[in-house]
Amino acid sequence: MEHLRDSVILSKSESVYLWLCQNIGTKQQVDSRRDIMDIEELFNKLSSLECKIRICGSIREGFTLKSDVDFMNWYEKIKVIWNFSQAESYENHIFIYADSSESPPGYSLLFLTSEKNCDNDLNEMLSSASIQINGKKCLSSSKLRQDKFDSSPRGSAINGPCLSETLGHIKYDFSTCLASDILPPFTASWVHMYRCLSWPPADVVRSIVKNGCHFVPIGHKLGNHKDNEWRISFAVSEYELVRSMNHTQFLTYGWLKVMLDQQINKKPLCNEHKLLCSYHIKTVVFWAIQQNTLHHWCPQTLLAGFWICFKLLLKWVYEGVCPNFFIPENNMFKTKMHGVLQQRLFRKLYRWYENGIDACPPIKYILCDLTHTNRIDENSLISEHKFDAEFFNEVDFKSEISISSLHDFNVTEKVLEQLINLPFTQYEIVMLQRHVSSVLQSTAFILQNVYSSRRNNKLIYNADKVSCQMLKLATKWGFLSDILYFAMYYYKTYRYREALSLLEIAKTKLDSPYVLYVGKAKGNPKTVDGLSLSMKMRRVVIGHIRLRTDINYINELIPEQTACYRNLNTSLRVPHFVIMNMLTFLCSRHVETFRAKSALNALKYAVEHLTDIEHYGRISYEILGLCQEIAGNKQDALNSYYKSLQQFSLPLIQSATRQRIRVLRRDLRRSQR
């Protein structure tokens, strides 16, 4: 009987494991998502940019669950130190001294110590956010937060330590932090203790020590200096811990996050929905793994691991205690887990506990959805072609490096030189290729913009030659659709026949038997079986055409790029077929006028039958209106501009659209007189 019960639990665990792989991700999918982000972070880390940026939270950890996108940014020239002897390791930095003696565990006051040999803008930023405490110049978290809010675009809001901004359906949280390369002195016992334990592994502990910590601008609600304190953040080290989890542990963490979002924090029970957050869930999993209650986390023991985590969470809610993993004295429930709301949440969780693990959502639905199996085969859960579609969609949306000048190119070139001899996974290689392609495309247009106004014909010729070579290389290494950048360059430099020739080649290639576009496959995938990801990217992947808002690609789209730039959008994304038909129309007007009309009709058909109108309807109708206006179809253009305004999608180009409408209506009134 005992053997039968164990067999049933084993089967249920495997079934839940497979369901979680399907809905959260297989190990291959999670690894690829993380590797994409690792390359982004490596570029940022090695660059000479003073302001460093890091994506945090669920996306960074490898999830695709619907959640906010969290950014941390900090200034390399500002260093937080714990004692003054640590300042000797740096030159030309602003030093800020951390003093936690008057703050609750996990929080600290920050005092300015030096302003010599440093950036004046940084000095001004710190001075405006400073106050006097006990005769010392203290950096106020609330003042810095307010200063950042005052200089932020309209529509932003303060959300805890962050500035929140919603673009489309996605909420972005930006937190301006301060960095310390050294862990707080009171974590020394933590480091010593974990060097003797099996988890986290010794190499992860060493990495945590090397990472140091950050300070985010929010104080403790019960602190003596709540408006001026800073919270100590271990976000970088927490990512290291998540990455060190095996896949069963990661899926357990994901399951608890799903349960939190879909059940515990469900809107109808909004009274207590703010008591628990995903950070508490992550902390539960960290402690459950560290305590080694379950010696072997594997698909067959997933239910046991989940139950250990759930019981620990239930215990913490009952006691009102959630110890921070790095600073256990910091009870993260102290200001919120009490009174009636705590009792309600405990009763809710305890009902699930009483009914047993089978009643815990979403397991009762999982076991109905998924056929029981005695064999774990993750590779059978997702086909090669489905994986490719998701992977390249991630690459397309996350491959953006800021290149707006020749200086930026030189900086990026030096970063690439540092990366040449490093070992990379196949996913990182693809992302690196994509970055190189994007850098070459941007630099080619920058070169043309810089030298086109020069009077020296030799300089112009040489710059054009280099730009063309860059675009050829970008076409060779990048997406299949990257040939459109080359066609755009030829149009910009008045080589209309050459542009049309490239557009014909592009049309043939983009109509290949099998292509991948925006995470969707079209055609017979067997034609690319056995090819490497790098080869697939060059042969079958179609990406969006990304126009950086600080680079002039073609004059016709300058108003739209300017509108995006003013709304702090770094790029303008356009579907490839819209760009292709627009360029065909614009070039044909100069050399083959009979083709211009058919190209305009093709553009109109493509826009009106746009499948992804939710995301690209606004810019697509804008470009259609622009081409109709150039063709002399002013009433049709006006209608297209109005349709552009009616779309609820990015990018934020409404100011450019309204200006085009004003000018067009004025011209129509003049023509009617």
C-alpha positions as CSV (number, residue, x, y, z in Angstrom):
1,M,0.0,0.0,0.0
2,E,2.9,2.4,0.9
3,H,4.6,1.5,-2.4
4,L,1.4,2.3,-4.3
5,R,1.0,5.7,-2.6
6,D,4.7,6.5,-3.4
7,S,4.1,5.5,-7.0
8,V,1.1,7.9,-7.3
9,I,3.0,10.8,-5.7
10,L,5.9,10.1,-8.1
11,S,3.6,10.1,-11.1
12,K,1.9,13.3,-10.0
13,S,5.2,15.0,-9.4
14,E,6.3,14.1,-12.9
15,S,3.0,15.3,-14.4
16,V,3.3,18.7,-12.6
17,Y,6.9,19.0,-13.7
18,L,6.0,18.5,-17.3
19,W,3.1,21.0,-17.0
20,L,5.4,23.6,-15.5
21,C,8.0,23.0,-18.3
22,Q,5.3,23.7,-20.8
23,N,4.0,26.8,-19.1
24,I,7.2,28.3,-17.5
25,G,9.9,26.8,-19.7
26,T,12.1,23.9,-20.3
27,K,15.7,24.1,-19.1
28,Q,16.8,24.8,-22.7
29,Q,14.3,27.7,-22.9
30,V,15.3,29.2,-19.6
31,D,19.0,28.9,-20.4
32,S,18.5,30.7,-23.7
33,R,16.6,33.6,-22.1
34,R,19.3,34.1,-19.5
35,D,22.1,33.9,-22.0
36,I,20.4,36.6,-24.1
37,M,20.3,38.9,-21.1
38,D,23.9,38.0,-20.1
39,I,25.2,39.4,-23.3
40,E,23.2,42.6,-22.8
41,E,24.7,42.9,-19.3
42,L,28.2,42.1,-20.5
43,F,28.1,44.9,-23.1
44,N,26.9,47.3,-20.5
45,K,29.5,46.2,-17.9
46,L,32.5,46.5,-20.3
47,S,31.4,49.8,-21.8
48,S,32.8,53.1,-20.7
49,L,29.4,54.6,-20.1
50,E,29.2,56.3,-16.7
51,C,25.7,55.2,-16.0
52,K,25.3,51.4,-15.8
53,I,22.0,49.8,-16.4
54,R,20.8,46.3,-15.3
55,I,17.5,44.5,-15.9
56,C,16.3,42.8,-12.8
57,G,13.3,40.8,-11.7
58,S,11.4,37.9,-13.4
59,I,12.6,38.6,-16.9
60,R,16.3,38.6,-15.8
61,E,15.7,35.3,-14.0
62,G,14.4,33.5,-17.1
63,F,10.6,33.8,-16.7
64,T,8.2,35.1,-19.3
65,L,5.4,35.5,-16.8
66,K,3.5,38.8,-17.2
67,S,5.1,41.2,-14.8
68,D,6.7,44.6,-14.6
69,V,10.1,45.2,-16.2
70,D,12.5,46.4,-13.5
71,F,15.7,48.4,-14.2
72,M,18.4,49.4,-11.9
73,N,20.8,52.2,-12.9
74,W,23.8,53.6,-11.0
75,Y,26.8,55.8,-11.7
76,E,30.3,54.2,-11.8
77,K,32.0,57.3,-10.4
78,I,29.9,57.1,-7.2
79,K,31.1,54.5,-4.7
80,V,29.6,53.7,-1.3
81,I,32.2,52.7,1.3
82,W,31.8,51.2,4.8
83,N,35.0,52.6,6.2
84,F,37.3,55.3,4.9
85,S,40.3,53.0,4.3
86,Q,38.3,51.5,1.4
87,A,38.5,54.8,-0.5
88,E,42.2,54.2,-1.2
89,S,41.2,51.6,-3.9
90,Y,39.7,54.2,-6.1
91,E,40.7,57.4,-8.0
92,N,38.6,60.3,-9.2
93,H,35.4,59.0,-7.5
94,I,32.8,60.5,-5.3
95,F,32.8,58.6,-2.0
96,I,29.6,58.1,0.1
97,Y,29.9,56.7,3.6
98,A,27.3,54.2,4.7
99,D,26.3,54.3,8.4
100,S,23.8,51.7,9.5
101,S,24.1,52.4,13.3
102,E,20.8,54.4,13.5
103,S,18.8,52.4,11.0
104,P,16.8,49.1,11.1
105,P,18.6,46.0,9.8
106,G,18.9,46.1,6.0
107,Y,18.9,50.0,5.8
108,S,21.5,52.7,6.1
109,L,22.1,56.4,6.0
110,L,24.5,57.7,3.4
111,F,26.8,60.6,4.0
112,L,28.7,62.6,1.4
113,T,32.5,62.6,2.0
114,S,34.2,64.1,-1.1
115,E,33.4,66.1,-4.2
116,K,36.9,66.5,-5.7
117,N,37.9,65.6,-9.2
118,C,34.5,64.5,-10.2
119,D,31.7,65.1,-12.7
120,N,29.9,68.4,-12.0
121,D,26.5,67.0,-13.1
122,L,26.9,64.2,-10.5
123,N,27.9,66.7,-7.8
124,E,24.9,68.8,-8.6
125,M,22.6,65.8,-8.5
126,L,23.9,64.7,-5.1
127,S,24.0,68.2,-3.6
128,S,20.4,69.0,-4.5
129,A,19.3,65.8,-2.8
130,S,21.3,66.4,0.4
131,I,20.2,67.5,3.9
132,Q,22.0,68.0,7.2
133,I,21.8,65.3,9.9
134,N,23.9,65.7,13.0
135,G,26.1,68.3,11.2
136,K,26.8,66.0,8.3
137,K,25.7,66.2,4.7
138,C,23.3,63.2,4.3
139,L,22.0,62.0,0.9
140,S,18.2,61.9,1.2
141,S,16.5,59.0,-0.5
142,S,13.1,60.8,-0.8
143,K,14.7,64.0,-2.2
144,L,16.7,62.1,-4.8
145,R,13.5,60.1,-5.8
146,Q,11.5,63.4,-6.0
147,D,14.3,65.1,-8.1
148,K,14.2,62.1,-10.6
149,F,10.4,62.3,-10.7
150,D,10.5,66.1,-11.4
151,S,12.8,65.5,-14.4
152,S,10.9,62.5,-15.7
153,P,8.5,62.5,-18.7
154,R,4.8,63.2,-18.2
155,G,2.9,60.0,-17.1
156,S,5.6,58.7,-14.8
157,A,4.7,57.9,-11.2
158,I,6.7,57.2,-8.0
159,N,6.3,53.5,-7.0
160,G,8.3,52.7,-3.9
161,P,11.9,53.3,-4.7
162,C,11.2,53.4,-8.4
163,L,9.8,55.6,-11.1
164,S,7.1,53.8,-13.0
165,E,6.2,54.4,-16.6
166,T,3.6,52.4,-18.7
167,L,4.3,52.0,-22.4
168,G,1.6,50.1,-24.2
169,H,0.6,47.1,-21.9
170,I,4.0,47.0,-20.1
171,K,4.9,48.7,-16.9
172,Y,8.5,49.7,-16.5
173,D,10.1,50.5,-13.1
174,F,13.3,52.5,-13.0
175,S,15.3,52.7,-9.8
176,T,18.3,55.0,-9.5
177,C,20.7,53.2,-7.1
178,L,24.2,53.6,-5.6
179,A,26.7,50.9,-5.8
180,S,29.2,49.4,-3.3
181,D,31.8,46.9,-4.4
182,I,32.0,45.6,-0.8
183,L,29.4,43.7,1.1
184,P,28.2,45.3,4.4
185,P,30.4,44.3,7.3
186,F,27.5,42.7,9.1
187,T,27.2,40.0,6.4
188,A,30.6,38.6,7.2
189,S,29.1,35.9,9.3
190,W,26.7,35.0,6.5
191,V,29.7,34.6,4.1
192,H,31.6,32.5,6.6
193,M,28.6,30.2,7.3
194,Y,27.7,29.6,3.7
195,R,31.2,28.7,2.7
196,C,30.6,25.6,4.9
197,L,27.3,24.6,3.4
198,S,26.3,22.7,0.3
199,W,24.1,25.5,-1.0
200,P,24.8,28.0,-2.4
201,P,27.9,26.5,-4.0
202,A,31.3,27.9,-3.1
203,D,31.8,29.6,-6.5
204,V,28.4,31.4,-6.1
205,V,29.4,32.6,-2.6
206,R,32.7,34.0,-4.1
207,S,30.7,35.7,-6.8
208,I,28.3,37.2,-4.2
209,V,31.3,38.6,-2.2
210,K,32.7,40.1,-5.5
211,N,29.3,41.6,-6.5
212,G,29.0,43.8,-3.4
213,C,25.6,45.4,-3.0
214,H,23.4,48.4,-4.1
215,F,21.4,51.0,-2.2
216,V,17.9,51.8,-3.5
217,P,16.1,55.1,-2.5
218,I,13.5,54.0,0.0
219,G,13.6,54.0,3.8
220,H,12.1,51.7,6.5
221,K,8.6,52.8,7.4
222,L,9.4,52.4,11.1
223,G,12.9,53.9,10.9
224,N,14.1,57.0,12.7
225,H,15.0,58.5,9.3
226,K,12.5,56.9,7.0
227,D,12.6,59.7,4.4
228,N,16.4,59.7,4.2
229,E,17.4,56.1,4.7
230,W,18.4,53.7,1.8
231,R,17.5,50.1,1.5
232,I,20.4,47.7,1.0
233,S,19.8,45.6,-2.1
234,F,21.4,42.3,-3.1
235,A,19.6,42.0,-6.5
236,V,22.7,41.0,-8.4
237,S,23.6,38.3,-5.9
238,E,20.0,37.1,-5.8
239,Y,20.2,36.5,-9.5
240,E,23.3,34.4,-8.9
241,L,21.4,32.3,-6.4
242,V,18.4,31.8,-8.8
243,R,20.9,30.8,-11.5
244,S,22.5,28.2,-9.2
245,M,19.1,26.5,-8.7
246,N,18.6,23.2,-10.6
247,H,15.6,23.2,-13.0
248,T,13.2,21.5,-10.5
249,Q,14.0,24.2,-7.9
250,F,13.5,26.9,-10.5
251,L,10.1,25.4,-11.5
252,T,9.1,25.2,-7.8
253,Y,9.9,28.9,-7.5
254,G,7.9,29.6,-10.7
255,W,4.9,27.6,-9.5
256,L,4.8,29.6,-6.3
257,K,5.0,32.8,-8.3
258,V,2.0,31.6,-10.5
259,M,0.1,30.7,-7.4
260,L,0.8,34.2,-5.9
261,D,-0.3,36.0,-9.0
262,Q,-3.3,33.9,-9.9
263,Q,-4.7,32.9,-6.5
264,I,-3.2,34.6,-3.5
265,N,-3.2,38.1,-4.9
266,K,-6.2,37.7,-7.1
267,K,-8.2,41.0,-7.5
268,P,-11.4,40.0,-5.7
269,L,-9.4,39.5,-2.5
270,C,-7.6,42.9,-2.9
271,N,-7.7,43.7,0.8
272,E,-4.7,41.4,1.5
273,H,-3.2,41.3,-2.0
274,K,-0.3,43.6,-1.0
275,L,0.8,41.5,1.9
276,L,2.8,39.1,-0.2
277,C,5.0,39.9,-3.2
278,S,7.3,37.8,-5.4
279,Y,10.3,38.8,-3.4
280,H,8.9,37.1,-0.3
281,I,8.3,34.0,-2.5
282,K,11.9,34.0,-3.7
283,T,13.1,34.3,-0.1
284,V,11.0,31.3,0.9
285,V,12.6,29.2,-1.9
286,F,16.1,30.4,-0.9
287,W,15.6,29.3,2.7
288,A,13.9,26.0,1.8
289,I,16.9,25.0,-0.4
290,Q,19.5,26.2,2.1
291,Q,17.9,24.3,5.0
292,N,18.4,21.1,3.0
293,T,15.2,19.5,4.2
294,L,14.9,17.8,0.8
295,H,18.2,16.3,-0.1
296,H,17.5,15.7,-3.8
297,W,15.4,18.1,-5.9
298,C,14.4,16.3,-9.0
299,P,11.2,15.9,-11.1
300,Q,10.1,13.0,-9.0
301,T,10.3,15.1,-5.7
302,L,8.9,18.3,-7.1
303,L,5.7,18.0,-5.0
304,A,7.7,17.4,-1.9
305,G,9.8,20.5,-2.6
306,F,6.8,22.6,-3.2
307,W,5.1,21.4,0.0
308,I,8.2,22.3,2.0
309,C,8.2,25.8,0.6
310,F,4.4,26.2,1.1
311,K,4.6,25.1,4.7
312,L,7.5,27.5,5.4
313,L,5.4,30.4,3.8
314,L,2.5,29.4,6.0
315,K,4.7,29.4,9.1
316,W,6.1,32.9,8.3
317,V,2.6,34.4,7.7
318,Y,1.4,32.9,11.0
319,E,4.4,34.3,12.9
320,G,4.6,37.6,11.0
321,V,8.3,37.0,10.3
322,C,10.1,36.8,6.9
323,P,13.9,36.9,7.4
324,N,15.9,38.4,4.6
325,F,18.2,35.8,3.2
326,F,21.4,38.0,3.5
327,I,20.4,39.9,6.6
328,P,18.1,37.5,8.7
329,E,17.6,40.3,11.3
330,N,15.7,42.2,8.6
331,N,12.1,41.0,9.1
332,M,10.5,41.9,5.8
333,F,7.0,41.4,7.2
334,K,7.4,43.8,10.1
335,T,5.6,46.8,8.6
336,K,2.8,44.9,6.9
337,M,2.0,41.5,8.3
338,H,-0.2,42.1,11.3
339,G,-3.9,42.5,12.4
340,V,-7.0,41.4,10.5
341,L,-5.3,41.2,7.1
342,Q,-2.6,38.9,8.4
343,Q,-5.4,36.6,9.9
344,R,-7.3,36.6,6.7
345,L,-4.3,35.6,4.6
346,F,-3.3,32.9,7.1
347,R,-6.8,31.4,7.0
348,K,-6.8,31.4,3.3
349,L,-3.4,29.6,3.1
350,Y,-4.3,27.2,5.9
351,R,-7.4,26.1,4.1
352,W,-5.2,24.9,1.3
353,Y,-2.9,23.3,3.8
354,E,-5.8,21.4,5.4
355,N,-7.1,20.1,2.1
356,G,-3.7,18.8,1.2
357,I,-1.3,19.4,-1.8
358,D,-3.8,18.1,-4.4
359,A,-6.1,21.0,-3.5
360,C,-3.4,23.7,-4.0
361,P,-3.9,25.7,-7.1
362,P,-3.1,25.1,-9.9
363,I,-2.3,21.4,-9.2
364,K,-5.9,20.2,-9.4
365,Y,-6.2,21.7,-12.9
366,I,-2.7,20.5,-13.9
367,L,-3.5,16.8,-13.2
368,C,-6.7,17.1,-15.4
369,D,-4.8,18.8,-18.2
370,L,-1.8,16.5,-18.5
371,T,-1.7,12.8,-19.0
372,H,0.3,11.0,-16.4
373,T,3.6,9.7,-17.6
374,N,6.4,7.7,-16.0
375,R,9.0,9.2,-18.3
376,I,10.4,12.7,-18.1
377,D,11.3,13.9,-21.6
378,E,11.6,17.7,-21.7
379,N,12.8,17.7,-25.3
380,S,9.5,16.3,-26.5
381,L,7.6,19.2,-24.9
382,I,8.7,21.8,-27.4
383,S,9.7,21.2,-31.0
384,E,12.9,22.6,-32.4
385,H,10.9,25.0,-34.6
386,K,8.8,26.3,-31.7
387,F,11.9,26.9,-29.7
388,D,13.5,28.7,-32.6
389,A,10.5,31.0,-33.0
390,E,10.5,32.0,-29.3
391,F,14.3,32.4,-29.2
392,F,14.7,34.6,-32.2
393,N,11.7,36.7,-31.1
394,E,13.6,37.3,-27.8
395,V,16.8,38.2,-29.7
396,D,14.9,40.7,-31.9
397,F,13.3,42.5,-29.0
398,K,16.4,42.6,-26.7
399,S,19.2,43.3,-29.1
400,E,19.7,47.1,-28.9
401,I,22.9,48.8,-28.2
402,S,23.1,52.6,-28.0
403,I,25.2,53.9,-30.9
404,S,24.5,57.5,-31.7
405,S,28.0,58.8,-32.6
406,L,31.3,57.7,-33.9
407,H,32.7,57.9,-30.3
408,D,30.0,55.3,-29.3
409,F,31.2,53.1,-32.1
410,N,34.8,53.3,-30.9
411,V,33.7,52.4,-27.4
412,T,31.7,49.4,-28.6
413,E,34.5,48.3,-30.9
414,K,36.8,48.1,-27.8
415,V,34.1,46.0,-25.9
416,L,33.9,43.6,-28.8
417,E,37.6,43.2,-28.9
418,Q,37.5,42.2,-25.2
419,L,34.8,39.6,-26.0
420,I,36.6,37.8,-28.9
421,N,38.4,35.2,-26.8
422,L,35.7,34.5,-24.2
423,P,33.8,31.2,-24.2
424,F,30.2,31.6,-25.3
425,T,27.1,29.4,-25.5
426,Q,25.4,29.0,-28.9
427,Y,22.7,31.4,-27.6
428,E,25.2,34.0,-26.6
429,I,27.0,33.7,-30.0
430,V,23.7,34.5,-31.8
431,M,23.0,37.5,-29.6
432,L,26.6,38.7,-30.1
433,Q,26.2,38.4,-33.9
434,R,22.9,40.4,-33.7
435,H,24.6,43.1,-31.7
436,V,27.5,43.4,-34.2
437,S,25.0,43.6,-37.0
438,S,23.1,46.4,-35.3
439,V,26.2,48.3,-34.4
440,L,27.4,48.2,-38.1
441,Q,24.0,49.4,-39.4
442,S,23.9,52.3,-37.0
443,T,27.5,53.4,-37.6
444,A,27.0,53.2,-41.4
445,F,24.2,55.8,-41.2
446,I,26.1,57.9,-38.7
447,L,29.2,58.1,-41.0
448,Q,27.0,59.2,-43.9
449,N,25.3,61.9,-41.7
450,V,28.7,63.2,-40.5
451,Y,30.5,63.4,-43.8
452,S,27.7,64.1,-46.3
453,S,27.9,67.8,-45.6
454,R,31.7,68.0,-46.0
455,R,33.1,69.7,-49.1
456,N,35.9,67.2,-49.4
457,N,34.8,64.7,-52.1
458,K,37.5,62.3,-51.1
459,L,36.3,62.2,-47.5
460,I,32.7,61.7,-48.6
461,Y,33.7,58.9,-51.0
462,N,35.8,57.1,-48.4
463,A,33.1,57.4,-45.8
464,D,30.5,56.1,-48.2
465,K,32.8,53.1,-49.1
466,V,33.2,52.2,-45.4
467,S,29.4,52.6,-44.8
468,C,28.6,50.2,-47.7
469,Q,31.1,47.7,-46.4
470,M,29.6,47.9,-43.0
471,L,26.1,47.3,-44.3
472,K,27.3,44.3,-46.4
473,L,28.8,42.7,-43.3
474,A,25.6,43.5,-41.3
475,T,23.6,41.8,-44.0
476,K,25.9,38.8,-43.9
477,W,25.8,38.4,-40.1
478,G,22.4,39.6,-39.1
479,F,18.7,38.8,-39.8
480,L,17.4,37.9,-43.3
481,S,15.5,41.2,-43.2
482,D,18.7,43.3,-42.5
483,I,19.2,43.8,-46.3
484,L,16.4,46.5,-46.0
485,Y,18.9,48.7,-44.1
486,F,21.2,48.6,-47.1
487,A,18.3,49.5,-49.5
488,M,17.4,52.4,-47.1
489,Y,21.0,53.6,-47.3
490,Y,21.0,53.5,-51.1
491,Y,17.7,55.5,-51.1
492,K,19.2,58.1,-48.7
493,T,22.2,58.5,-51.0
494,Y,20.1,58.9,-54.2
495,R,21.0,55.5,-55.7
496,Y,17.4,54.6,-56.5
497,R,18.1,51.8,-59.0
498,E,20.6,50.1,-56.7
499,A,18.0,50.3,-53.9
500,L,15.3,48.8,-56.1
501,S,17.6,46.0,-57.1
502,L,18.2,45.2,-53.4
503,L,14.5,45.4,-52.7
504,E,13.9,42.8,-55.4
505,I,16.5,40.5,-53.8
506,A,14.9,41.2,-50.4
507,K,11.4,40.3,-51.7
508,T,12.6,37.0,-53.1
509,K,14.5,36.1,-49.8
510,L,11.6,37.2,-47.6
511,D,9.2,34.9,-49.6
512,S,11.4,31.9,-48.9
513,P,9.8,28.5,-48.3
514,Y,10.3,28.9,-44.6
515,V,10.7,32.1,-42.5
516,L,10.4,33.1,-38.8
517,Y,8.8,36.4,-38.1
518,V,7.7,37.9,-34.7
519,G,7.8,34.5,-33.0
520,K,5.7,32.8,-35.7
521,A,6.8,30.3,-38.3
522,K,5.6,30.3,-41.9
523,G,6.2,27.5,-44.4
524,N,7.9,24.1,-44.1
525,P,10.4,24.0,-41.2
526,K,12.1,20.9,-42.4
527,T,14.1,23.0,-44.9
528,V,16.2,24.3,-42.0
529,D,16.5,21.0,-40.0
530,G,20.0,20.5,-38.7
531,L,21.2,24.1,-39.2
532,S,22.9,26.0,-36.4
533,L,21.0,28.8,-34.7
534,S,23.6,31.2,-36.2
535,M,22.9,29.9,-39.8
536,K,19.1,30.0,-39.2
537,M,19.3,33.6,-38.2
538,R,20.9,34.6,-41.4
539,R,18.7,32.5,-43.7
540,V,15.2,32.5,-42.3
541,V,14.7,35.0,-39.5
542,I,12.8,38.3,-40.2
543,G,13.1,41.0,-37.6
544,H,11.5,44.4,-37.2
545,I,13.3,47.3,-38.8
546,R,14.5,49.3,-35.8
547,L,15.3,53.0,-36.4
548,R,17.2,54.6,-33.6
549,T,15.5,58.0,-32.7
550,D,18.9,59.8,-32.6
551,I,20.1,58.8,-36.1
552,N,18.8,60.2,-39.4
553,Y,18.0,57.2,-41.7
554,I,15.7,58.9,-44.2
555,N,14.4,62.4,-44.1
556,E,10.7,61.4,-44.5
557,L,10.6,59.8,-41.1
558,I,12.4,62.5,-39.1
559,P,9.2,63.9,-37.5
560,E,8.2,60.5,-36.2
561,Q,11.7,59.8,-34.9
562,T,11.7,63.2,-33.2
563,A,8.4,62.5,-31.5
564,C,9.7,59.2,-30.2
565,Y,12.9,60.8,-28.9
566,R,10.9,63.4,-27.0
567,N,9.0,60.6,-25.3
568,L,12.3,58.9,-24.3
569,N,11.9,56.1,-26.8
570,T,15.3,55.0,-28.1
571,S,14.0,53.4,-31.3
572,L,11.1,53.3,-33.7
573,R,10.1,49.8,-34.7
574,V,8.5,49.2,-38.1
575,P,7.3,45.9,-39.7
576,H,9.7,44.9,-42.5
577,F,7.0,44.7,-45.1
578,V,5.9,48.3,-44.4
579,I,9.5,49.5,-44.8
580,M,10.0,47.4,-48.0
581,N,6.8,48.7,-49.7
582,M,7.5,52.3,-48.6
583,L,11.1,52.2,-50.0
584,T,9.8,50.6,-53.2
585,F,7.3,53.4,-53.6
586,L,9.8,56.2,-52.8
587,C,12.5,54.8,-55.2
588,S,10.1,54.1,-58.0
589,R,8.9,57.7,-58.1
590,H,12.3,58.7,-59.3
591,V,13.1,56.0,-61.9
592,E,10.1,53.7,-62.6
593,T,7.0,55.8,-62.0
594,F,4.7,53.0,-63.2
595,R,5.8,50.8,-60.3
596,A,5.1,53.5,-57.7
597,K,1.4,53.1,-57.9
598,S,1.5,49.3,-57.5
599,A,3.9,49.7,-54.6
600,L,1.5,52.1,-52.9
601,N,-1.3,49.7,-53.4
602,A,0.8,46.9,-52.0
603,L,1.6,49.1,-49.0
604,K,-2.1,49.9,-48.4
605,Y,-3.1,46.2,-48.6
606,A,-0.3,45.2,-46.2
607,V,-1.3,47.9,-43.6
608,E,-5.0,47.2,-43.9
609,H,-4.4,43.5,-43.4
610,L,-1.8,43.9,-40.6
611,T,-2.1,40.9,-38.2
612,D,-0.1,42.7,-35.4
613,I,-2.1,45.9,-35.5
614,E,-2.1,46.1,-31.7
615,H,1.6,46.8,-31.7
616,Y,2.4,48.3,-35.1
617,G,-0.9,49.8,-36.4
618,R,0.1,53.4,-35.4
619,I,3.4,53.6,-37.3
620,S,2.1,51.5,-40.2
621,Y,-0.9,53.8,-40.9
622,E,1.5,56.8,-40.4
623,I,3.8,55.6,-43.1
624,L,0.9,54.8,-45.4
625,G,-0.5,58.3,-45.0
626,L,3.0,59.7,-45.6
627,C,3.3,57.8,-48.9
628,Q,-0.3,58.8,-50.0
629,E,0.5,62.4,-49.3
630,I,3.7,62.3,-51.4
631,A,1.7,60.6,-54.2
632,G,-0.8,63.5,-54.1
633,N,-3.7,61.5,-52.6
634,K,-4.3,64.1,-49.8
635,Q,-7.7,62.9,-48.6
636,D,-6.6,59.3,-48.4
637,A,-3.5,60.5,-46.5
638,L,-5.7,62.4,-44.0
639,N,-7.8,59.3,-43.4
640,S,-4.7,57.2,-42.8
641,Y,-3.3,59.8,-40.3
642,Y,-6.6,59.7,-38.4
643,K,-6.5,55.9,-38.3
644,S,-2.9,56.2,-36.9
645,L,-4.2,58.3,-34.1
646,Q,-7.0,55.8,-33.3
647,Q,-4.5,53.0,-32.7
648,F,-3.6,52.1,-29.1
649,S,-0.1,51.0,-29.7
650,L,3.5,52.2,-29.5
651,P,5.4,54.2,-30.6
652,L,4.4,57.5,-29.2
653,I,4.3,59.5,-32.4
654,Q,1.0,61.3,-32.0
655,S,2.5,64.8,-31.9
656,A,4.1,64.1,-35.4
657,T,0.8,62.8,-36.7
658,R,-1.2,65.8,-35.5
659,Q,1.4,68.2,-37.1
660,R,1.0,66.3,-40.4
661,I,-2.8,66.6,-40.1
662,R,-2.6,70.3,-39.4
663,V,-0.4,70.9,-42.5
664,L,-2.4,68.7,-44.7
665,R,-5.8,70.3,-43.7
666,R,-4.3,73.7,-44.3
667,D,-3.2,72.6,-47.8
668,L,-6.6,71.1,-48.5
669,R,-8.3,74.4,-47.5
670,R,-6.0,76.4,-49.8
671,S,-6.7,74.1,-52.7
672,Q,-10.5,74.5,-52.3
673,R,-10.4,78.3,-52.5
